[in-house]
Amino acid sequence: MSVLTAEPILASAVAPVATRATLGVWNLPSGFPSQLEAKLAWTGSSVSKDSDFILQLSGAEIVEVKTALEHFKTFGDDGDAINPSNFPLPTLGTKLADLSRDIHHGRGLGVIRGIKPSSYSTEDLTMIYLGVSSHIAESRGRQDKRGNMLVHIVADNSTKQAAEHHRHSTKEISFHNEEAGDVVSWLTRSTAAAGGKCIIASAYTIYNVLAATRPDLIRILARSDWPFALPKFHCRPVIFHQEGKLIMNFGRAALLGNQAHPRPSHLPTLTSQQKEALDAIEAIAQATQLEIQTQAGDMHFINNLAVLHRREGFVNGEALNEKRHLVRMRLRSAEHGWSIPSALEHEWKKAFGQKGAKHWHLEPMPASFFPLRRQPN
């Protein structure tokens, strides 16, 4: 993304030049490039003109998926055992391999469309999701301390705390990454009556805009003094540059707290510069975002290391098929997975390590398996 292309964004996304000049810090951190030249440095307007990130399944490919499902069921194994070998997709598998490469080394996003949830039982639909996604990234990670492998994102106002949690709120949420997982994926079982679009933005584009106009904020983001409070208090950078790749990983709740996760008063708070950096990320992300009108049955895949995501607010209807219901997974590919910075390794090991419980809830998790985490006292 060139500086010239970025200019319309800069007016609202970053401080005026006169203000920036008074900062006196223009150098990028050691090892960070002046610009990232990669397919990952896209804008929503450029990607939306080229819809080939959506893989529309043909009738023959849907039949192939059904055949793979029936083949896997002959083994009598649990869904956790699904892999590309026992869920064979001779023709579609080649396209999924290409999509996996694009998610890891190309634009960092992909949508598989054409599966109709109403045509399958909940169990079969889940196995199809596991089987198809195994051709994108075969390792599936735990998503919380309870070992939930499938997280259900549905509206829940049964308690004030649940209603304010990202997972169960109907409100819009800001751009963020998941704590772990090279790839974050979700299956849309049903959509809301209104709203709820998936919205994503490129961390590479955000970096290029900041590097060209606010390198001082790049320095702030790369410092190791960001006081994260989830899942427990620790300090680390928001951005990393490792083996030629930019990695961004943060969430506002972990840094600022919210109603579902109030931040203890004794923990350090963000500096004014850190808040400015977060606001700049959000502003640039919104100025360059890609909105995807999700359909029931869609399987979304994004590169969680280089693509931010958020959700617009939504309103559910009365009918079951008008209530937003996503099923999320965290994935990693042995072939294409990126090298993980040491500051993030702990979360990756918890998610993808061999030890630890695994629970596969086909429907929204019971209360005992929905850990509304609290920051340490």
C-alpha positions, 0 to 999 in steps of 0.5 A, a space after each residue: 500500500 503506497 503512501 499516496 493511496 493511504 492519504 484519504 485514510 490518514 486525515 481521520 486515522 492519524 494526528 495532523 502532521 503539525 502535531 506529529 512533528 512535535 513528537 520528535 520520534 520518527 525512526 521505526 524500531 530496529 528490524 521493522 521495515 519501512 513498508 510491507 510489500 505483501 498480498 496481505 497488505 490489502 484494503 476492503 475496496 480492493 478485495 471486494 472487487 475480486 470475490 475469488 476469496 469466496 469458494 462457491 461449492 458446485 453441486 459435484 463438490 457438495 456431493 463429494 463432501 457428503 461422500 466424505 462424511 459417509 466414509 468417515 462415519 464408517 469408522 465409528 470414530 468421534 469427530 475429533 479424529 477427522 483429518 484429510 485422510 479419513 475425510 477425503 476430498 479428491 477434487 475439492 481438496 485441491 482447491 482447499 489446499 490452494 485456499 490454505 496457502 492463500 490464508 497463510 501466505 496470500 491475502 489471509 482470508 477465505 470463505 467456503 459457501 454452499 453448504 445448507 445447514 438445514 440439509 444436515 443433522 447438527 452432528 453431521 453439519 459439525 463433522 462436515 465443518 471439521 472435515 472441510 476445515 482439516 484440509 485448511 489447517 489440521 490441528 484444532 486448538 482449545 479455546 479456553 481453560 475448560 477445553 472447549 474446542 467448539 465455541 458457540 457465539 450466540 446472543 444471551 441476555 440471561 445475566 448482565 455479565 453474559 450479555 456484556 461478553 463479546 461471545 453473547 452480546 448483540 452489540 458491535 465489537 471493536 477490531 481484535 485478534 483471538 489470543 491463540 490460533 494461526 487461523 480462526 474459523 467460524 461456521 455460520 449455522 444461522 444469521 440474525 434478522 438484521 446486522 451481524 456482518 463479519 468485518 475484517 481488516 489487514 494488520 499489514 495495511 494498518 502497519 504501512 499507514 502508521 509506518 508512513 505517517 506515525 512511526 512513533 506509534 509503531 515504536 509504542 506498539 512494539 514495546 514490551 510494556 503493554 499490560 495485558 490482563 487476560 487470561 492473566 496479567 502479563 506484559 508484552 508487545 502488540 506487534 512483532 516482526 519475525 522472520 519477515 512477517 508482521 504479527 499483531 495480537 491484542 484485544 481491548 478487553 485485555 488492555 482496558 477491561 469492560 463490563 464483562 471483564 472489569 479491570 482491577 484498579 491495582 493493575 497498570 493502566 495504559 498510557 496516553 500514547 498507548 491509547 492513541 496507538 489503539 485508537 489509530 489501529 481502530 481508525 485505520 482498520 475501519 477506514 480500510 475494512 472489508 465487510 462480508 455479508 455472511 450466509 447460513 452455512 458459510 465457513 470463514 477462515 482468517 489469518 489470526 496473526 495478520 488479520 483483525 476482525 470485528 462484528 457489527 451489532 445485530 438484531 435477532 428475529 423470532 424464528 430459529 433461522 433468524 437467530 445469529 449462531 456461529 461456531 468458532 474454532 482455532 486452527 494451526 497447520 503443520 505445513 503452513 503455520 507461522 513461527 510464533 513469537 516467544 511472548 505468545 508461545 504460552 497461549 499457543 501451547 495451551 491451545 495446541 499442546 497434547 495435554 489438557 481436556 477437550 470438550 466438543 459441545 454440539 450446542 451452546 456450552 452449559 454454564 459450567 463450560 462457559 468461563 467468564 474469566 476474571 482478571 486476578 485480584 
